[in-house]
């Protein structure tokens, strides 16, 4: 009986902890607080001296366009994949 009570208590603590974490993440998203890591393609664009501008296509899809100092414009992920060093496989 004692073993069951300990298991139930441990499960209740785990569920309460998970619910608390989920609630904090939801509040952060609602308040505009960034959650997680930054977009590596955007960071790469800025590192190259560019500025990222979000543009919408005719269907309403958004994508980041990197405006480079030389006046060129390129999709941020295209730039990242083209130039970023490849990790050895």
N, CA, C and O atoms as a printed pandas DataFrame, in Angstrom:
     atom_number atom_name residue_name chain_id  residue_number  x_coord  y_coord  z_coord
0              1         N          UNK        A               1    0.827   -1.194    0.000
1              2        CA          UNK        A               1    0.000    0.000    0.000
2              3         C          UNK        A               1    0.872    1.259    0.000
3              4         O          UNK        A               1    0.597    2.225   -0.711
4              5         N          UNK        A               2    1.915    1.222    0.805
5              6        CA          UNK        A               2    2.803    2.384    0.887
6              7         C          UNK        A               2    3.471    2.636   -0.465
7              8         O          UNK        A               2    3.654    3.786   -0.864
8              9         N          UNK        A               3    3.832    1.570   -1.165
9             10        CA          UNK        A               3    4.486    1.696   -2.467
10            11         C          UNK        A               3    3.549    2.390   -3.464
11            12         O          UNK        A               3    4.001    3.203   -4.270
12            13         N          UNK        A               4    2.259    2.078   -3.416
13            14        CA          UNK        A               4    1.278    2.699   -4.310
14            15         C          UNK        A               4    1.142    4.182   -3.993
15            16         O          UNK        A               4    1.078    5.008   -4.904
16            17         N          UNK        A               5    1.099    4.529   -2.695
17            18        CA          UNK        A               5    0.980    5.934   -2.299
18            19         C          UNK        A               5    2.181    6.744   -2.783
19            20         O          UNK        A               5    2.017    7.869   -3.254
20            21         N          UNK        A               6    3.369    6.191   -2.673
21            22        CA          UNK        A               6    4.578    6.881   -3.125
22            23         C          UNK        A               6    4.529    7.071   -4.641
23            24         O          UNK        A               6    4.879    8.138   -5.145
24            25         N          UNK        A               7    4.098    6.047   -5.363
25            26        CA          UNK        A               7    4.004    6.145   -6.818
26            27         C          UNK        A               7    2.970    7.192   -7.229
27            28         O          UNK        A               7    3.208    7.969   -8.153
28            29         N          UNK        A               8    1.831    7.216   -6.550
29            30        CA          UNK        A               8    0.803    8.214   -6.858
30            31         C          UNK        A               8    1.291    9.626   -6.556
31            32         O          UNK        A               8    1.025   10.550   -7.324
32            33         N          UNK        A               9    1.994    9.800   -5.459
33            34        CA          UNK        A               9    2.539   11.108   -5.103
34            35         C          UNK        A               9    3.560   11.563   -6.145
35            36         O          UNK        A               9    3.554   12.723   -6.556
36            37         N          UNK        A              10    4.426   10.663   -6.566
37            38        CA          UNK        A              10    5.427   11.005   -7.584
38            39         C          UNK        A              10    4.754   11.382   -8.899
39            40         O          UNK        A              10    5.172   12.336   -9.555
40            41         N          UNK        A              11    3.731   10.654   -9.286
41            42        CA          UNK        A              11    3.012   10.959  -10.525
42            43         C          UNK        A              11    2.318   12.317  -10.430
43            44         O          UNK        A              11    2.329   13.088  -11.390
44            45         N          UNK        A              12    1.720   12.609   -9.284
45            46        CA          UNK        A              12    1.033   13.891   -9.102
46            47         C          UNK        A              12    2.019   15.054   -9.184
47            48         O          UNK        A              12    1.712   16.088   -9.778
48            49         N          UNK        A              13    3.191   14.891   -8.596
49            50        CA          UNK        A              13    4.217   15.937   -8.652
50            51         C          UNK        A              13    4.690   16.143  -10.086
51            52         O          UNK        A              13    4.871   17.279  -10.526
52            53         N          UNK        A              14    4.888   15.055  -10.811
53            54        CA          UNK        A              14    5.336   15.161  -12.206
54            55         C          UNK        A              14    4.299   15.877  -13.065
55            56         O          UNK        A              14    4.650   16.729  -13.881
56            57         N          UNK        A              15    3.033   15.538  -12.886
57            58        CA          UNK        A              15    1.967   16.181  -13.664
58            59         C          UNK        A              15    1.877   17.665  -13.315
59            60         O          UNK        A              15    1.732   18.502  -14.206
60            61         N          UNK        A              16    1.960   17.994  -12.040
61            62        CA          UNK        A              16    1.890   19.399  -11.628
62            63         C          UNK        A              16    3.069   20.191  -12.186
63            64         O          UNK        A              16    2.905   21.331  -12.621
64            65         N          UNK        A              17    4.239   19.595  -12.174
65            66        CA          UNK        A              17    5.420   20.267  -12.726
66            67         C          UNK        A              17    5.294   20.507  -14.211
67            68         O          UNK        A              17    5.634   21.584  -14.700
68            69         N          UNK        A              18    4.808   19.517  -14.932
69            70        CA          UNK        A              18    4.636   19.666  -16.381
70            71         C          UNK        A              18    3.585   20.723  -16.693
71            72         O          UNK        A              18    3.752   21.501  -17.632
72            73         N          UNK        A              19    2.521   20.760  -15.929
73            74        CA          UNK        A              19    1.473   21.762  -16.156
74            75         C          UNK        A              19    2.012   23.162  -15.902
75            76         O          UNK        A              19    1.671   24.094  -16.630
76            77         N          UNK        A              20    2.836   23.322  -14.896
77            78        CA          UNK        A              20    3.429   24.627  -14.605
78            79         C          UNK        A              20    4.337   25.099  -15.715
79            80         O          UNK        A              20    4.310   26.277  -16.071
80            81         N          UNK        A              21    5.136   24.216  -16.268
81            82        CA          UNK        A              21    6.029   24.577  -17.375
82            83         C          UNK        A              21    5.228   24.976  -18.602
83            84         O          UNK        A              21    5.554   25.955  -19.274
84            85         N          UNK        A              22    4.197   24.231  -18.889
85            86        CA          UNK        A              22    3.361   24.522  -20.053
86            87         C          UNK        A              22    2.694   25.880  -19.905
87            88         O          UNK        A              22    2.611   26.643  -20.867
88            89         N          UNK        A              23    2.222   26.178  -18.711
89            90        CA          UNK        A              23    1.556   27.457  -18.475
90            91         C          UNK        A              23    2.540   28.610  -18.638
91            92         O          UNK        A              23    2.178   29.643  -19.201
92            93         N          UNK        A              24    3.774   28.461  -18.162
93            94        CA          UNK        A              24    4.775   29.515  -18.305
94            95         C          UNK        A              24    5.081   29.767  -19.772
95            96         O          UNK        A              24    5.182   30.923  -20.184
96            97         N          UNK        A              25    5.230   28.717  -20.573
97            98        CA          UNK        A              25    5.506   28.887  -21.997
98            99         C          UNK        A              25    4.347   29.577  -22.701
99           100         O          UNK        A              25    4.567   30.432  -23.559
100          101         N          UNK        A              26    3.120   29.219  -22.352
101          102        CA          UNK        A              26    1.947   29.848  -22.963
102          103         C          UNK        A              26    1.912   31.330  -22.618
103          104         O          UNK        A              26    1.649   32.159  -23.490
104          105         N          UNK        A              27    2.173   31.677  -21.357
105          106        CA          UNK        A              27    2.180   33.081  -20.953
106          107         C          UNK        A              27    3.274   33.847  -21.685
107          108         O          UNK        A              27    3.062   34.987  -22.098
108          109         N          UNK        A              28    4.431   33.238  -21.847
109          110        CA          UNK        A              28    5.534   33.899  -22.551
110          111         C          UNK        A              28    5.149   34.181  -23.995
111          112         O          UNK        A              28    5.428   35.265  -24.506
112          113         N          UNK        A              29    4.514   33.225  -24.659
113          114        CA          UNK        A              29    4.088   33.434  -26.052
114          115         C          UNK        A              29    3.046   34.544  -26.142
115          116         O          UNK        A              29    3.108   35.383  -27.040
116          117         N          UNK        A              30    2.089   34.550  -25.217
117          118        CA          UNK        A              30    1.025   35.553  -25.247
118          119         C          UNK        A              30    1.559   36.953  -24.970
119          120         O          UNK        A              30    1.021   37.933  -25.484
120          121         N          UNK        A              31    2.608   37.057  -24.166
121          122        CA          UNK        A              31    3.173   38.355  -23.815
122          123         C          UNK        A              31    4.267   38.797  -24.767
123          124         O          UNK        A              31    4.889   39.836  -24.547
124          125         N          UNK        A              32    4.516   38.033  -25.817
125          126        CA          UNK        A              32    5.521   38.415  -26.798
126          127         C          UNK        A              32    6.947   38.153  -26.358
127          128         O          UNK        A              32    7.886   38.668  -26.966
128          129         N          UNK        A              33    7.126   37.364  -25.314
129          130        CA          UNK        A              33    8.464   37.028  -24.855
130          131         C          UNK        A              33    8.988   35.892  -25.724
131          132         O          UNK        A              33    8.314   34.872  -25.869
132          133         N          UNK        A              34   10.171   36.045  -26.303
133          134        CA          UNK        A              34   10.692   34.978  -27.155
134          135         C          UNK        A              34   10.932   33.692  -26.375
135          136         O          UNK        A              34   11.454   33.709  -25.260
136          137         N          UNK        A              35   10.547   32.595  -26.978
137          138        CA          UNK        A              35   10.756   31.288  -26.373
138          139         C          UNK        A              35   11.677   30.500  -27.292
139          140         O          UNK        A              35   11.440   30.438  -28.498
140          141         N          UNK        A              36   12.716   29.903  -26.743
141          142        CA          UNK        A              36   13.614   29.099  -27.561
142          143         C          UNK        A              36   14.741   29.921  -28.143
143          144         O          UNK        A              36   15.031   31.028  -27.690
144          145         N          UNK        A              37   15.372   29.354  -29.160
145          146        CA          UNK        A              37   16.529   30.016  -29.754
146          147         C          UNK        A              37   16.138   30.865  -30.959
147          148         O          UNK        A              37   15.054   30.716  -31.524
148          149         N          UNK        A              38   17.043   31.753  -31.334
149          150        CA          UNK        A              38   16.806   32.632  -32.480
150          151         C          UNK        A              38   16.919   31.855  -33.785
151          152         O          UNK        A              38   17.515   30.779  -33.830
152          153         N          UNK        A              39   16.346   32.406  -34.832
153          154        CA          UNK        A              39   16.410   31.817  -36.163
154          155         C          UNK        A              39   17.850   31.931  -36.676
155          156         O          UNK        A              39   18.346   33.045  -36.845
156          157         N          UNK        A              40   18.526   30.817  -36.924
157          158        CA          UNK        A              40   19.925   30.886  -37.364
158          159         C          UNK        A              40   20.100   31.587  -38.706
159          160         O          UNK        A              40   21.131   32.220  -38.937
160          161         N          UNK        A              41   19.114   31.488  -39.595
161          162        CA          UNK        A              41   19.218   32.166  -40.893
162          163         C          UNK        A              41   19.149   33.679  -40.712
163          164         O          UNK        A              41   19.871   34.416  -41.382
164          165         N          UNK        A              42   18.291   34.142  -39.817
165          166        CA          UNK        A              42   18.202   35.577  -39.535
166          167         C          UNK        A              42   19.490   36.076  -38.896
167          168         O          UNK        A              42   19.997   37.138  -39.256
168          169         N          UNK        A              43   20.015   35.313  -37.954
169          170        CA          UNK        A              43   21.270   35.700  -37.306
170          171         C          UNK        A              43   22.407   35.779  -38.319
171          172         O          UNK        A              43   23.239   36.684  -38.248
172          173         N          UNK        A              44   22.448   34.848  -39.252
173          174        CA          UNK        A              44   23.501   34.839  -40.264
174          175         C          UNK        A              44   23.392   36.072  -41.159
175          176         O          UNK        A              44   24.404   36.685  -41.499
176          177         N          UNK        A              45   22.176   36.433  -41.538
177          178        CA          UNK        A              45   21.957   37.623  -42.361
178          179         C          UNK        A              45   22.497   38.864  -41.653
179          180         O          UNK        A              45   23.216   39.663  -42.253
180          181         N          UNK        A              46   22.150   39.021  -40.392
181          182        CA          UNK        A              46   22.594   40.183  -39.621
182          183         C          UNK        A              46   24.111   40.173  -39.463
183          184         O          UNK        A              46   24.749   41.223  -39.535
184          185         N          UNK        A              47   24.689   38.996  -39.249
185          186        CA          UNK        A              47   26.144   38.876  -39.119
186          187         C          UNK        A              47   26.845   39.347  -40.394
187          188         O          UNK        A              47   27.954   39.877  -40.331
188          189         N          UNK        A              48   26.214   39.158  -41.528
189          190        CA          UNK        A              48   26.773   39.598  -42.817
190          191         C          UNK        A              48   26.522   41.084  -43.067
191          192         O          UNK        A              48   26.911   41.608  -44.110
192          193         N          UNK        A              49   25.874   41.770  -42.117
193          194        CA          UNK        A              49   25.607   43.197  -42.266
194          195         C          UNK        A              49   24.254   43.503  -42.869
195          196         O          UNK        A              49   23.953   44.658  -43.171
196          197         N          UNK        A              50   23.433   42.480  -43.047
197          198        CA          UNK        A              50   22.125   42.664  -43.659
198          199         C          UNK        A              50   21.033   42.953  -42.648
199          200         O          UNK        A              50   21.252   42.935  -41.437
200          201         N          UNK        A              51   19.867   43.217  -43.174
201          202        CA          UNK        A              51   18.670   43.433  -42.360
202          203         C          UNK        A              51   17.596   42.477  -42.860
203          204         O          UNK        A              51   17.393   42.335  -44.066
204          205         N          UNK        A              52   16.914   41.829  -41.934
205          206        CA          UNK        A              52   15.854   40.886  -42.294
206          207         C          UNK        A              52   14.521   41.621  -42.315
207          208         O          UNK        A              52   14.148   42.298  -41.356
208          209         N          UNK        A              53   13.822   41.476  -43.412
209          210        CA          UNK        A              53   12.487   42.043  -43.554
210          211         C          UNK        A              53   11.541   40.887  -43.877
211          212         O          UNK        A              53   11.824   40.075  -44.757
212          213         N          UNK        A              54   10.433   40.817  -43.170
213          214        CA          UNK        A              54    9.443   39.772  -43.417
214          215         C          UNK        A              54    8.510   40.258  -44.523
215          216         O          UNK        A              54    7.926   41.337  -44.427
216          217         N          UNK        A              55    8.380   39.454  -45.565
217          218        CA          UNK        A              55    7.516   39.795  -46.692
218          219         C          UNK        A              55    6.473   38.705  -46.875
219          220         O          UNK        A              55    6.722   37.534  -46.590
220          221         N          UNK        A              56    5.298   39.109  -47.356
221          222        CA          UNK        A              56    4.210   38.165  -47.622
222          223         C          UNK        A              56    4.045   37.999  -49.123
223          224         O          UNK        A              56    4.181   38.950  -49.892
224          225         N          UNK        A              57    3.748   36.761  -49.523
225          226        CA          UNK        A              57    3.441   36.533  -50.939
226          227         C          UNK        A              57    1.930   36.697  -51.159
227          228         O          UNK        A              57    1.203   37.052  -50.231
228          229         N          UNK        A              58    1.469   36.444  -52.365
229          230        CA          UNK        A              58    0.047   36.636  -52.699
230          231         C          UNK        A              58   -0.883   35.763  -51.866
231          232         O          UNK        A              58   -2.037   36.120  -51.627
232          233         N          UNK        A              59   -0.370   34.613  -51.424
233          234        CA          UNK        A              59   -1.189   33.689  -50.640
234          235         C          UNK        A              59   -1.146   33.989  -49.147
235          236         O          UNK        A              59   -1.802   33.303  -48.364
236          237         N          UNK        A              60   -0.387   35.000  -48.742
237          238        CA          UNK        A              60   -0.287   35.361  -47.333
238          239         C          UNK        A              60    0.824   34.647  -46.586
239          240         O          UNK        A              60    0.967   34.825  -45.376
240          241         N          UNK        A              61    1.620   33.837  -47.290
241          242        CA          UNK        A              61    2.745   33.156  -46.649
242          243         C          UNK        A              61    3.857   34.161  -46.379
243          244         O          UNK        A              61    4.138   35.020  -47.215
244          245         N          UNK        A              62    4.489   34.054  -45.218
245          246        CA          UNK        A              62    5.559   34.968  -44.855
246          247         C          UNK        A              62    6.913   34.301  -45.017
247          248         O          UNK        A              62    7.060   33.096  -44.816
248          249         N          UNK        A              63    7.909   35.115  -45.387
249          250        CA          UNK        A              63    9.284   34.626  -45.446
250          251         C          UNK        A              63   10.208   35.791  -45.154
251          252         O          UNK        A              63    9.876   36.951  -45.402
252          253         N          UNK        A              64   11.372   35.462  -44.624
253          254        CA          UNK        A              64   12.362   36.477  -44.303
254          255         C          UNK        A              64   13.255   36.746  -45.502
255          256         O          UNK        A              64   13.820   35.822  -46.087
256          257         N          UNK        A              65   13.378   38.014  -45.863
257          258        CA          UNK        A              65   14.253   38.419  -46.953
258          259         C          UNK        A              65   15.410   39.195  -46.345
259          260         O          UNK        A              65   15.206   40.145  -45.589
260          261         N          UNK        A              66   16.626   38.781  -46.683
261          262        CA          UNK        A              66   17.823   39.457  -46.192
262          263         C          UNK        A              66   18.196   40.554  -47.191
263          264         O          UNK        A              66   18.446   40.280  -48.365
264          265         N          UNK        A              67   18.229   41.784  -46.714
265          266        CA          UNK        A              67   18.643   42.934  -47.521
266          267         C          UNK        A              67   20.107   43.191  -47.178
267          268         O          UNK        A              67   20.418   43.737  -46.120
268          269         N          UNK        A              68   20.995   42.794  -48.075
269          270        CA          UNK        A              68   22.438   42.897  -47.845
270          271         C          UNK        A              68   22.940   44.318  -48.114
271          272         O          UNK        A              68   22.299   45.079  -48.838
272          273         N          UNK        A              69   24.100   44.675  -47.524
273          274        CA          UNK        A              69   24.642   46.027  -47.698
274          275         C          UNK        A              69   24.896   46.415  -49.155
275          276         O          UNK        A              69   24.852   47.600  -49.489
276          277         N          UNK        A              70   25.162   45.440  -50.029
277          278        CA          UNK        A              70   25.433   45.759  -51.440
278          279         C          UNK        A              70   24.150   45.956  -52.253
279          280         O          UNK        A              70   24.203   46.137  -53.470
280          281         N          UNK        A              71   22.994   45.919  -51.572
281          282        CA          UNK        A              71   21.720   46.144  -52.244
282          283         C          UNK        A              71   21.021   44.878  -52.696
283          284         O          UNK        A              71   19.864   44.926  -53.115
284          285         N          UNK        A              72   21.705   43.746  -52.617
285          286        CA          UNK        A              72   21.079   42.484  -53.026
286          287         C          UNK        A              72   20.056   42.055  -51.986
287          288         O          UNK        A              72   20.195   42.329  -50.793
288          289         N          UNK        A              73   19.023   41.372  -52.476
289          290        CA          UNK        A              73   17.986   40.801  -51.613
290          291         C          UNK        A              73   17.945   39.311  -51.875
291          292         O          UNK        A              73   17.959   38.870  -53.024
292          293         N          UNK        A              74   17.892   38.529  -50.791
293          294        CA          UNK        A              74   17.869   37.079  -50.936
294          295         C          UNK        A              74   17.093   36.487  -49.765
295          296         O          UNK        A              74   17.141   37.006  -48.650
296          297         N          UNK        A              75   16.381   35.401  -50.030
297          298        CA          UNK        A              75   15.693   34.685  -48.956
298          299         C          UNK        A              75   16.728   34.302  -47.904
299          300         O          UNK        A              75   17.787   33.767  -48.234
300          301         N          UNK        A              76   16.420   34.579  -46.635
301          302        CA          UNK        A              76   17.407   34.365  -45.575
302          303         C          UNK        A              76   17.873   32.908  -45.491
303          304         O          UNK        A              76   19.050   32.657  -45.234
304          305         N          UNK        A              77   16.973   31.951  -45.702
305          306        CA          UNK        A              77   17.373   30.545  -45.631
306          307         C          UNK        A              77   18.203   30.147  -46.843
307          308         O          UNK        A              77   19.105   29.316  -46.730
308          309         N          UNK        A              78   17.911   30.725  -47.989
309          310        CA          UNK        A              78   18.716   30.449  -49.175
310          311         C          UNK        A              78   20.151   30.937  -48.949
311          312         O          UNK        A              78   21.107   30.231  -49.273
312          313         N          UNK        A              79   20.296   32.135  -48.399
313          314        CA          UNK        A              79   21.618   32.687  -48.083
314          315         C          UNK        A              79   22.342   31.799  -47.077
315          316         O          UNK        A              79   23.519   31.483  -47.249
316          317         N          UNK        A              80   21.634   31.404  -46.038
317          318        CA          UNK        A              80   22.233   30.582  -44.985
318          319         C          UNK        A              80   22.719   29.247  -45.537
319          320         O          UNK        A              80   23.843   28.827  -45.262
320          321         N          UNK        A              81   21.872   28.587  -46.312
321          322        CA          UNK        A              81   22.254   27.276  -46.868
322          323         C          UNK        A              81   23.390   27.399  -47.873
323          324         O          UNK        A              81   24.234   26.508  -47.976
324          325         N          UNK        A              82   23.411   28.497  -48.609
325          326        CA          UNK        A              82   24.444   28.699  -49.624
326          327         C          UNK        A              82   25.810   28.971  -48.992
327          328         O          UNK        A              82   26.821   28.427  -49.436
328          329         N          UNK        A              83   25.838   29.812  -47.958
329          330        CA          UNK        A              83   27.105   30.302  -47.418
330          331         C          UNK        A              83   27.561   29.658  -46.120
331          332         O          UNK        A              83   28.762   29.576  -45.863
332          333         N          UNK        A              84   26.637   29.203  -45.306
333          334        CA          UNK        A              84   27.008   28.706  -43.978
334          335         C          UNK        A              84   27.908   27.488  -44.107
335          336         O          UNK        A              84   27.695   26.638  -44.972
336          337         N          UNK        A              85   28.908   27.406  -43.247
337          338        CA          UNK        A              85   29.816   26.251  -43.313
338          339         C          UNK        A              85   29.061   24.948  -43.084
339          340         O          UNK        A              85   28.197   24.859  -42.212
340          341         N          UNK        A              86   29.392   23.970  -43.857
341          342        CA          UNK        A              86   28.770   22.648  -43.740
342          343         C          UNK        A              86   29.454   21.874  -42.616
343          344         O          UNK        A              86   30.676   21.908  -42.474
344          345         N          UNK        A              87   28.649   21.180  -41.825
345          346        CA          UNK        A              87   29.203   20.318  -40.786
346          347         C          UNK        A              87   29.640   19.012  -41.428
347          348         O          UNK        A              87   28.941   18.476  -42.288
348          349         N          UNK        A              88   30.790   18.498  -41.015
349          350        CA          UNK        A              88   31.224   17.212  -41.584
350          351         C          UNK        A              88   30.234   16.110  -41.236
351          352         O          UNK        A              88   29.709   16.070  -40.124
352          353         N          UNK        A              89   29.980   15.215  -42.186
353          354        CA          UNK        A              89   29.017   14.129  -41.930
354          355         C          UNK        A              89   29.700   12.834  -41.607
355          356         O          UNK        A              89   29.034   11.828  -41.367
